[in-house]
Amino acid sequence: MANDLLDSLLSKLSPYIHKESDIALISKAFYYALEAHGDQRRKSGEPYIIHPIAVAIILTTLRVGPSAIIAAILHDVVEDTLITLQDIKKEFNEDISSLIDGVTKISRISYNDDNNSENHQKLLIAMAKDIRVIIIKIADRLHNMRTLQFMEEEKRIRISKETLEIYAPLAHRLGLFRIKGELEDLSLFYTNPSMYEKIKSLVEITRQKRDSNINFIIERIRHLFEENKMVDFEIKGRIKNIYSIYKKMVVNNKDFEDIYDLLAIRVIVSRVEDCYHVLGLIHANFSPIPKRFKDYIAVPKPNMYQSLHTTVLSDDETLFEVQIRTREMDDVAENGIAAHWAYKEDKVYNKEKEQFEIASALRWYGELLKFSEEDGANESALEFVDTIKTDILDANVYVYTPKGLIVELPKGSTPLDLAYKIHTDVGNKTVGAIVNNHIVPLDYELKTGDIVNIKTNKNSLGPSEDWLKIVKSQHARHKIKAFLNDLNHDYLVEKGKNEYLEEAAAQKISEVLTNELVAKFFSKNNLNTTVELFYEIGKGILSPKTAVNIIYGTTQSVSALSKQMEKATRALITNSETGVYIEGLTNPLIKLASCCNPIPGDGIIGYVTKNQGIVVHGDYCRNIDILDKKRFVETYWATNITRKFATWLKLICTNRVSLLPEIINSINSQGVMIAEFQSINSFLETVIKMKISLQNKSQLDTLIVNLRKIKDIHLVEREIK
């Protein structure tokens, strides 16, 4: 079986990889993976080695190079066996180990709605480093989707949703249309099987009539071309994949019969000028549908796709789409970036050169590389993904500069978005715009085909806050915010410094703040100098009280806490009001039970004692189970209670120097005071028990929720003694 698998792979490679050294290294990788995976089995029960070989065979259809083929063969070895990346590097080379490392990191990303931005970011950054990593992963996902029936239903649905959300769109952007279509159809099969079967059935029912229509139209077009002395051409018919039909039916709310581009004819010729000649013949002999012509040859799609599209009506009133392209364009339409990037043995390869060639061919990928290097490190995951998806992956408006350069922008973009896309300095100095030889306002919405001339003035004061309401792209928004922040930097630093000094004085701290102190406590937040700290305080990102407490809280909190406990205890002792009343009794002797410390909002019950009057317990108190139930009386909380009540909290935390000030700040900020405090420290954790003074259970519940948000606190609960 093993030799058959290897022979199958080598036969797929034979059309374009011939060097004996490459074949030998690929064979070595096969036997290396075979031994490493050993007796491992897939969910289907098949030997595990079948999967990586299937992935490698998928990649041969894209004509990728030996390194990517070997990485595909070995892509699960590091993940699922004892083999390490160092072993791979030693046995093969650094390029292969780097590819496997990238694929392994993506495989470890768990997909869910909560951390979707983080996942997209990791995926896109991995692609920015080496696009081959994503191509291998897409092939891996395709084979997994082909064998998904062996997974549990919940996992099938999760993986299918992830495929529709991430991998199919990436395949589309890379121009891998056949793979994209299969990924979408398989995902729909598992996420919405009833709709999948319905569309499949409709396609089958209409197949005979559709095939007849296509064949008739093909023959008519062929005869038309021959009449006009055309000899070098090819005509094909095709139908949309099931998921494409599903999107038109569900998303666009169309009936199956109303999808007029379900039928499509593809005309392939040898030269670009022949494409336009064919278009003229088609329009002269069929009735073109208005507004259904698109010229993707003059303005290619971001994934390098080029073709002329037109929708026409035949004599029998059948609507069909005609796509006209050259053979090179058809290769790109089928194989996307792989057509441009197909491995050639007579060519010297290195990773950097390959990445440059891809970035040159795919404008959006070049922008991804640039953004990842320049701005990606400074963005949060959500901001990073928003920028990539909005400005790069979802961009679909194409405008021209006066020099004829095509620029791709998100839908709804304005001249300001274009200005910042050209260069940051152009954006900052923009004073006006001329579109199609007419002056337009800066909030004018650009349309595909617009010729835009940005007017600048070196004496311009730069962007204002209003510009943030005008721009559409995240890139422009980011640059405008950066300009405004720099403009206000000195003012905000001075403001933050004054606020810090006021807070330090209020806490009687006279020590001079130094860069060393800031770096010690805030370097994890990328703040290493006093100027950086004051700037964050001035912007309102960090409160001066928090800054002072984090730096000096270890020494200050102990004395502050002692004073607070003394004050709170005194208030609890001197206040005799219980806030509880009993119907039918005037001025009874009432006492709140110290075992459970009930507070307004708790369910309560009174117990008549022999010598201490009525003791009020919470209905959750363990002691009421052992009391004489004949002595219970109904008790109620009064309204408009002004006093405060005591209860106990228990916290379990990881040891951290600045944790106590954070806890005290959180408690005090909610109008709660600490009356007693106990702390038990061990090497790994701290158990804190505190008696607090507050108004009611609602306030307690809010306090518990906020304490649980503090980093390194693992448990917060009310303690009933």
C-alpha positions in Angstrom: 0.0 0.0 0.0 2.8 2.4 0.9 4.6 2.1 -2.4 1.3 2.5 -4.2 0.7 5.8 -2.4 4.2 7.1 -3.2 3.9 6.0 -6.9 0.5 7.9 -7.1 2.1 11.1 -5.8 5.2 10.8 -8.0 3.0 10.3 -11.1 1.2 13.5 -10.3 4.5 15.3 -9.9 6.1 13.9 -13.1 4.7 16.5 -15.5 6.6 19.3 -13.9 9.2 18.0 -11.4 12.0 15.9 -13.0 15.2 16.5 -11.0 16.4 13.3 -9.4 17.5 15.2 -6.3 14.0 16.6 -5.8 12.3 13.2 -6.4 14.7 11.6 -3.9 14.0 14.2 -1.2 10.2 13.9 -1.7 10.6 10.0 -1.5 12.7 10.5 1.7 9.9 12.7 3.2 7.3 10.0 2.4 9.1 7.2 4.2 10.0 9.6 7.1 6.4 10.5 7.6 5.3 6.8 7.1 7.6 5.8 10.0 6.8 8.7 12.2 3.0 8.2 12.0 3.4 4.4 12.4 0.1 2.8 13.3 -1.8 6.1 13.7 -5.3 5.9 12.1 -7.7 8.6 11.0 -11.4 8.7 12.1 -12.2 6.7 9.0 -10.0 3.9 10.1 -7.5 4.4 7.3 -3.7 4.7 7.9 -2.9 8.3 8.8 -0.3 8.6 6.0 -3.1 8.7 3.4 -4.1 12.2 4.6 -0.7 14.0 4.1 -0.2 12.3 0.7 -3.7 13.4 -0.4 -2.9 17.0 0.6 0.4 16.8 -1.4 -1.6 15.4 -4.4 -4.0 18.4 -4.2 -1.0 20.7 -4.3 0.3 19.1 -7.4 -2.7 20.4 -9.3 -1.4 23.9 -8.4 2.1 22.9 -9.5 3.8 24.0 -6.3 7.5 23.4 -5.7 9.3 20.5 -4.0 9.6 22.3 -0.6 5.8 22.9 -0.3 5.2 19.3 -1.4 7.5 17.9 1.3 6.0 20.3 3.9 2.6 18.9 3.0 3.8 15.3 3.4 5.3 16.2 6.8 2.8 18.8 8.0 1.3 16.7 10.8 4.5 15.0 11.9 5.4 17.7 14.4 1.8 18.0 15.6 1.0 14.3 16.1 4.3 12.5 16.7 7.5 12.9 18.7 9.4 14.5 15.8 10.4 18.1 16.4 11.1 21.1 14.1 14.8 20.7 14.8 14.6 17.2 13.6 12.9 18.3 10.4 15.5 21.1 9.9 18.4 18.6 10.4 16.9 15.9 8.1 15.7 18.3 5.4 16.3 22.1 5.5 15.2 25.3 7.2 12.7 26.3 4.5 10.7 23.1 4.9 10.8 23.3 8.7 9.6 27.0 8.5 6.7 26.0 6.3 5.7 23.1 8.7 6.0 25.5 11.7 3.6 27.9 10.0 1.1 25.2 9.2 1.3 23.8 12.7 0.7 27.2 14.3 -2.4 27.7 12.2 -3.7 24.2 13.0 -3.5 25.0 16.7 -5.8 28.0 16.4 -9.2 27.1 17.8 -12.1 28.7 16.0 -15.0 30.2 17.9 -17.0 33.5 17.7 -15.4 34.9 20.9 -11.8 34.9 19.6 -12.5 35.1 15.9 -10.5 38.3 15.5 -7.4 36.8 17.1 -7.7 33.8 14.9 -8.1 35.9 11.7 -5.1 37.9 12.8 -2.8 34.9 13.3 -3.9 33.5 10.0 -3.3 36.6 8.0 0.1 37.3 9.7 1.1 33.7 8.8 0.1 34.4 5.2 2.0 37.6 5.2 5.2 35.8 6.2 4.9 33.1 3.6 1.8 32.6 1.4 2.8 28.9 0.8 1.7 28.2 4.4 -1.8 29.2 3.6 -1.9 27.3 0.3 -0.8 24.1 2.1 -3.4 24.8 4.8 -6.1 25.3 2.2 -5.2 22.0 0.6 -5.2 20.3 4.1 -8.7 21.7 4.8 -10.0 20.5 1.4 -9.0 16.9 2.1 -10.4 17.2 5.6 -13.7 18.4 4.2 -13.8 15.5 1.7 -13.5 13.1 4.6 -15.7 15.0 7.1 -18.4 12.4 7.2 -16.4 10.4 9.7 -16.5 13.2 12.4 -19.3 13.8 15.0 -22.1 16.1 13.8 -21.2 19.0 16.1 -17.6 18.9 14.8 -18.7 18.7 11.2 -20.8 21.8 11.6 -18.1 23.7 13.4 -15.4 22.9 10.8 -17.8 23.7 7.9 -18.6 27.1 9.4 -14.9 27.8 9.9 -14.3 26.8 6.3 -17.0 29.2 5.0 -15.8 32.0 7.2 -12.0 31.7 6.6 -10.7 29.2 4.1 -13.2 29.6 1.2 -12.8 33.4 1.1 -9.0 33.0 1.2 -9.1 30.5 -1.7 -11.3 33.0 -3.6 -8.8 35.9 -2.9 -6.0 33.6 -4.1 -8.0 32.8 -7.3 -8.2 29.1 -6.4 -11.8 29.0 -7.8 -12.1 25.2 -8.2 -11.0 24.6 -4.6 -13.1 27.5 -3.4 -16.2 26.1 -5.1 -15.6 22.6 -3.6 -15.0 24.0 -0.1 -18.3 26.0 -0.3 -20.3 23.1 -1.6 -19.0 20.6 1.0 -19.6 23.2 3.8 -23.2 23.8 2.7 -23.7 20.0 2.6 -23.0 19.8 6.3 -24.4 23.1 7.5 -27.6 23.1 5.6 -28.1 19.6 4.1 -31.8 20.1 3.2 -31.0 23.2 1.1 -28.0 21.5 -0.5 -30.1 18.5 -1.6 -32.9 20.8 -2.8 -30.6 22.8 -5.1 -28.8 19.7 -6.2 -32.2 18.2 -7.2 -33.2 21.3 -9.0 -30.0 21.3 -11.0 -30.5 17.6 -11.9 -34.1 18.1 -12.9 -33.2 20.9 -15.3 -29.9 19.4 -16.5 -31.3 17.9 -19.8 -32.9 21.2 -20.9 -30.0 23.2 -19.7 -27.4 21.0 -21.5 -29.6 21.2 -24.7 -29.7 25.0 -24.4 -25.9 25.3 -23.8 -25.1 23.0 -26.7 -27.4 24.9 -29.0 -25.9 28.2 -28.1 -22.3 26.9 -28.3 -23.0 25.6 -31.9 -24.6 28.9 -32.9 -21.6 30.9 -31.6 -19.2 28.5 -33.2 -21.0 29.0 -36.6 -20.9 32.7 -36.0 -17.1 32.7 -35.5 -16.5 30.5 -38.5 -18.5 32.9 -40.7 -16.2 35.7 -39.5 -13.1 33.6 -40.3 -12.1 33.0 -36.7 -10.1 29.7 -36.3 -8.2 29.9 -33.0 -10.8 29.7 -30.3 -12.4 27.3 -27.8 -16.0 27.4 -26.4 -17.1 25.8 -23.1 -20.3 25.6 -21.1 -20.6 25.6 -17.3 -23.0 25.8 -14.4 -22.5 27.6 -11.1 -21.6 25.5 -8.1 -24.3 24.7 -5.6 -23.2 27.2 -3.0 -23.2 30.1 -5.5 -26.8 29.2 -6.4 -27.7 29.0 -2.7 -26.3 32.5 -2.1 -28.4 34.0 -4.9 -31.5 32.2 -3.7 -31.2 32.9 0.0 -29.1 36.1 0.3 -30.6 37.8 -2.8 -34.0 36.2 -2.3 -34.3 34.8 -5.8 -36.1 31.8 -7.2 -34.0 29.1 -8.9 -35.6 30.0 -12.2 -34.6 33.6 -11.8 -30.9 33.0 -11.7 -30.2 34.0 -15.3 -26.4 33.5 -15.1 -26.9 29.9 -14.1 -26.0 29.2 -17.8 -22.6 30.4 -18.8 -20.6 30.1 -22.0 -16.8 30.6 -21.8 -15.0 31.7 -25.0 -11.2 31.3 -24.9 -9.0 33.0 -27.5 -5.3 33.6 -28.0 -5.0 37.4 -27.8 -6.5 40.3 -25.8 -7.7 42.1 -29.0 -9.6 38.9 -30.0 -11.5 39.2 -26.7 -13.0 42.5 -27.7 -13.6 41.3 -31.3 -15.6 38.3 -29.9 -17.5 40.7 -27.6 -18.5 42.8 -30.7 -19.8 39.7 -32.5 -21.8 38.5 -29.5 -23.5 41.9 -29.0 -24.2 42.2 -32.7 -26.0 38.8 -32.9 -27.6 38.5 -29.4 -29.5 41.1 -27.3 -27.2 42.4 -24.5 -28.8 43.1 -21.1 -28.2 46.7 -20.0 -25.8 47.1 -17.1 -24.6 43.5 -17.2 -21.3 44.1 -19.0 -18.1 44.1 -16.9 -14.6 44.6 -18.2 -12.2 42.7 -15.9 -9.5 42.8 -18.5 -9.0 46.5 -18.2 -9.6 46.4 -14.5 -8.6 43.0 -13.1 -10.1 41.6 -9.9 -7.8 41.7 -6.8 -7.1 37.9 -7.3 -5.7 38.6 -10.8 -8.9 37.4 -12.5 -9.3 38.8 -16.0 -12.2 38.4 -18.4 -15.0 40.1 -20.2 -18.5 39.4 -18.9 -21.7 40.1 -20.6 -25.2 38.8 -20.2 -27.3 38.3 -23.4 -30.7 37.1 -24.5 -31.0 34.4 -27.2 -33.8 34.1 -29.8 -35.7 31.7 -27.6 -35.5 34.2 -24.8 -32.9 32.2 -22.8 -30.7 34.4 -20.7 -27.0 33.3 -20.5 -23.7 34.8 -19.5 -20.7 34.9 -21.8 -17.2 35.1 -20.4 -14.4 36.0 -22.9 -10.7 35.6 -22.0 -7.3 34.5 -23.3 -5.7 31.1 -22.5 -3.4 32.7 -20.0 -6.4 34.5 -18.3 -8.3 31.1 -18.3 -5.3 29.5 -16.5 -5.4 32.2 -13.9 -9.2 31.9 -13.6 -8.8 28.2 -12.9 -5.7 28.2 -10.7 -5.3 31.7 -9.4 -1.9 32.6 -8.0 -0.7 29.1 -8.7 -0.9 29.8 -12.4 1.4 32.8 -12.0 3.6 30.9 -9.5 3.8 27.5 -11.1 7.1 25.8 -10.3 9.6 25.7 -13.1 12.8 23.7 -12.7 15.0 26.0 -14.8 14.2 28.9 -12.5 16.3 29.8 -9.4 14.0 30.1 -6.4 14.2 31.8 -3.0 11.5 32.6 -0.6 12.0 36.4 -0.7 11.9 36.5 -4.5 8.7 34.4 -4.5 7.0 36.6 -2.0 7.9 39.7 -4.0 6.6 38.2 -7.2 3.3 37.3 -5.5 3.0 40.7 -4.0 3.5 42.2 -7.4 0.9 40.0 -9.0 -1.7 40.3 -6.2 -2.1 43.9 -5.2 -4.1 43.1 -2.0 -1.3 40.7 -0.9 1.3 43.3 -1.4 -0.8 45.7 0.8 -1.2 42.9 3.4 2.6 42.5 3.5 3.1 46.3 3.8 0.4 46.7 6.5 1.7 43.7 8.6 5.2 45.2 8.6 4.3 48.9 9.1 1.1 49.0 11.2 0.1 45.5 12.2 2.3 45.4 15.3 0.7 48.5 16.7 -2.9 47.4 16.2 -5.2 45.3 18.5 -6.4 42.1 17.0 -9.8 43.6 16.3 -8.4 46.7 14.7 -5.9 44.6 12.6 -8.6 42.3 11.3 -11.0 45.2 10.6 -8.3 46.9 8.6 -7.4 43.8 6.6 -11.0 42.8 5.9 -12.4 46.3 5.2 -9.4 47.8 3.3 -7.9 44.8 1.6 -10.1 41.6 1.5 -13.4 43.4 1.0 -12.2 46.2 -1.2 -14.3 46.4 -4.4 -14.2 50.0 -5.7 -11.5 50.8 -8.4 -10.5 54.3 -9.2 -7.8 55.9 -11.3 -5.2 58.5 -10.5 -4.5 61.2 -13.2 -1.4 59.1 -14.2 -3.6 56.0 -14.9 -2.7 54.0 -11.7 -5.6 51.8 -10.6 -6.3 52.0 -6.8 -8.5 49.6 -5.0 -10.7 50.9 -2.1 -13.5 49.7 0.2 -17.0 50.5 -1.0 -18.1 53.9 0.2 -14.6 55.4 0.2 -14.1 59.1 -0.3 -11.2 61.2 -1.8 -9.6 61.3 1.6 -9.4 57.5 1.7 -7.6 57.6 -1.7 -5.3 60.4 -0.5 -4.2 58.3 2.5 -3.9 55.2 0.4 -1.4 57.1 -1.9 0.7 58.4 1.1 0.2 59.6 4.6 1.7 63.0 3.8 -0.7 63.4 0.8 -3.7 62.6 3.1 -2.5 65.0 5.9 -2.1 67.9 3.3 -5.3 67.3 1.3 -7.4 70.4 0.8 -9.7 69.3 -2.1 -10.4 66.8 -4.8 -11.3 66.8 -8.5 -13.3 63.8 -9.8 -13.8 63.4 -13.5 -12.8 67.0 -14.1 -15.3 68.3 -11.5 -14.6 69.7 -8.0 -16.3 67.5 -5.4 -16.5 67.8 -1.6 -14.2 65.6 0.5 -17.1 63.4 1.5 -18.0 62.5 -2.1 -18.5 58.7 -2.4 -16.1 57.3 -5.1 -17.4 55.0 -7.8 -15.6 52.4 -9.9 -14.0 54.1 -12.9 -13.7 57.6 -11.3 -10.5 59.5 -12.2 -9.5 61.3 -9.0 -7.1 64.2 -8.6 -6.1 65.0 -5.0 -5.3 68.6 -4.3 -2.8 69.3 -1.5 -1.3 72.4 0.2 1.9 72.2 2.1 0.6 74.9 4.5 -2.5 72.9 5.4 -3.1 72.6 9.1 -3.9 68.9 8.6 -6.9 66.7 9.4 -9.6 67.5 11.9 -11.9 65.3 14.0 -14.5 65.7 11.3 -12.4 63.8 8.9 -13.0 60.6 11.0 -16.7 60.8 10.1 -15.8 61.1 6.4 -13.3 58.3 5.7 -14.3 54.7 5.2 -11.0 52.8 5.3 -9.5 51.7 8.6 -6.1 52.7 7.2 -7.1 56.4 6.7 -8.9 56.4 10.1 -5.7 55.1 11.8 -3.5 57.7 10.2 -5.9 60.6 11.1 -6.0 59.5 14.7 -2.2 59.2 14.8 -1.9 62.8 13.5 -4.5 64.1 16.0 -2.8 62.3 18.9 0.6 63.7 17.9 -0.9 67.2 17.6 -2.3 66.9 21.1 0.7 65.0 22.5 2.4 67.8 24.5 -0.9 69.1 25.9 -2.0 65.6 27.0 1.4 64.9 28.6 1.2 68.1 30.6 -2.4 67.3 31.6 -1.5 63.8 32.7 1.5 65.0 34.7 -0.6 67.5 36.6 -3.3 64.9 37.4 -0.6 62.5 38.6 1.0 65.0 40.8 -2.3 66.0 42.3 -3.1 62.4 43.2 0.4 61.8 44.6 0.0 64.9 46.8 -3.4 63.7 48.0 -1.8 60.4 49.1 1.1 62.3 50.7 3.7 60.9 48.3 6.7 63.1 47.8 9.0 60.7 46.0 10.0 61.8 42.5 8.7 59.6 39.7 11.5 58.2 37.5 11.7 56.3 34.2 13.0 53.3 36.1 9.9 53.2 38.3 7.6 53.5 35.3 9.4 50.7 33.5 9.4 48.4 36.6 5.6 48.6 36.9 4.3 49.4 33.4 6.7 47.8 30.9 4.2 45.0 30.3 1.9 47.7 29.0 4.6 49.1 26.7 5.1 52.2 29.0 8.8 52.7 29.9 9.1 56.5 30.6 7.3 59.1 32.6 6.3 60.9 29.4 4.6 57.8 28.1 2.8 57.3 31.4 1.7 60.9 31.7 0.4 60.7 28.1 -1.8 57.7 28.9 -3.1 59.4 32.0 -3.8 62.6 29.9 -5.8 60.6 27.3 -7.9 59.1 30.1 -6.7 55.6 29.3 -5.1 55.2 32.8 -6.5 57.0 35.9 -3.9 58.8 38.1 -5.2 57.0 41.2 -4.5 53.6 39.6 -1.0 54.7 38.5 -0.1 55.9 42.0 -1.5 52.9 43.7 0.3 50.5 41.3 3.6 52.1 42.0 3.3 52.9 45.7 0.3 50.8 46.7 2.4 48.1 48.4 3.5 50.5 51.2 0.5 52.8 51.2 -2.3 50.3 51.1 -1.5 48.8 54.5 -1.9 52.1 56.5 -4.8 53.2 54.3 -6.6 49.9 54.9 -6.1 50.1 58.6 -7.7 53.5 58.8 -10.6 52.4 56.7 -11.2 49.3 58.8 -11.2 51.3 62.0 -13.7 53.8 60.5 -16.0 51.0 59.1 -16.0 49.0 62.4 -16.8 52.1 64.4 -19.8 52.9 62.1 -21.1 49.3 62.4 -20.9 49.2 66.2 -22.5 52.6 66.9 -25.5 52.1 64.6 -28.2 50.2 66.4 -30.8 50.2 63.7 -31.4 46.8 62.1 -33.6 47.8 59.3 -35.9 44.9 60.1 -39.5 45.1 61.4 -42.0 42.5 62.6 -45.7 43.0 62.1 -47.7 43.5 65.3 -44.7 44.3 67.5 -43.6 47.8 68.6 -39.9 48.3 69.3 -38.9 44.7 69.8 -35.4 43.7 70.7 -34.0 42.6 67.3 -30.4 41.5 66.5 -28.9 40.4 63.1 -27.3 36.9 63.4 -23.5 37.0 63.2 -23.3 33.5 61.8 -24.8 34.6 58.4 -24.8 38.4 58.5 -28.0 39.0 56.5 -28.3 42.2 54.4 -31.2 43.9 52.7 -32.2 41.8 49.7 -31.6 38.5 51.4 -34.6 36.3 52.4 -34.8 36.5 56.2 -36.5 34.8 59.1 -36.7 35.8 62.9 -36.0 33.4 65.7 -37.4 34.2 69.2 -34.6 33.5 71.8 -35.1 33.1 75.5 -32.8 36.0 76.6 -31.6 38.0 73.5 -34.9 39.0 71.9 -35.4 38.1 68.2 -32.3 37.1 66.2 -32.7 37.5 62.4 -31.1 34.9 60.2 -30.8 34.7 56.4 -33.0 31.9 55.0 -29.8 30.4 53.6 -28.2 30.1 57.1 -27.2 26.5 58.0 -28.2 27.1 61.7 -31.9 27.4 61.0 -32.1 23.7 60.3 -31.3 22.9 63.9 -33.5 25.6 65.5 -37.0 25.0 66.9 -39.3 26.0 64.1 -42.1 26.8 66.5 -40.1 29.9 67.5 -39.8 31.3 64.0 -41.6 34.6 63.2 -42.0 36.4 59.9 -39.7 39.3 59.5 -39.3 42.0 56.8 -36.8 44.5 55.6 -37.9 48.1 56.0 -37.9 50.5 53.0 -35.5 53.5 52.8 -32.8 52.0 54.9 -29.9 54.4 55.4 -27.5 52.3 57.5 -24.9 49.9 56.2 -24.6 46.2 56.9 -21.7 43.8 57.3 -21.0 40.6 55.4 -18.0 38.5 54.6 -16.2 37.9 51.2 -13.7 35.2 50.3 -11.2 35.7 47.5 -8.6 33.2 46.1 -5.9 34.9 44.1 -2.5 34.4 42.5 0.3 36.2 44.4 1.0 39.6 42.8 2.7 42.7 44.3 0.1 45.3 43.1 -3.0 43.1 43.5 -4.1 44.4 47.0 -4.3 48.1 45.8 -6.4 47.0 42.9 -8.8 45.1 45.2 -9.1 48.0 47.6 -9.6 50.5 44.7 -12.4 48.3 43.2 -14.2 48.0 46.5 -13.9 51.6 47.5 -14.9 52.9 44.1 -18.3 51.3 44.7 -19.0 53.0 48.0 -18.1 49.9 50.0 -15.7 49.9 53.0 -13.6 47.2 54.5 -14.1 46.5 58.3 -11.9 43.4 58.8 -9.2 41.9 56.7 -7.5 38.5 56.8 -4.8 37.2 54.4 -3.3 33.7 54.2 -0.4 33.4 51.8 1.2 30.3 50.3 3.8 30.0 47.6 1.3 29.8 44.8 -1.8 31.6 46.0 -3.4 33.9 48.5 -6.7 33.4 50.3 -8.3 36.7 51.4 -11.2 37.0 53.8 -12.7 40.4 54.4 -15.7 41.8 56.3 -17.2 44.6 54.3 -19.7 47.3 55.0 -22.4 48.0 52.3 -26.1 48.8 51.8 -27.8 45.8 50.2 -27.5 42.6 48.2 -27.7 44.4 44.9 -24.5 46.3 45.8 -22.9 43.1 46.9 -23.7 41.3 43.6 -22.2 44.2 41.6 -19.1 44.2 43.7 -18.6 40.5 43.2 -18.9 40.8 39.4 -16.3 43.7 39.3 -13.9 41.9 41.6 -14.0 38.8 39.3 -12.8 41.0 36.4 -9.5 41.7 38.1 -6.6 39.8 36.7 -5.2 37.0 39.0 -8.4 36.7 41.1 -9.7 33.2 40.6 -12.6 33.0 43.0 -14.9 35.6 44.7 -17.8 34.4 46.8 -19.8 35.5 49.8 -18.7 33.5 52.9 -21.4 32.2 55.3 -19.8 31.2 58.6 
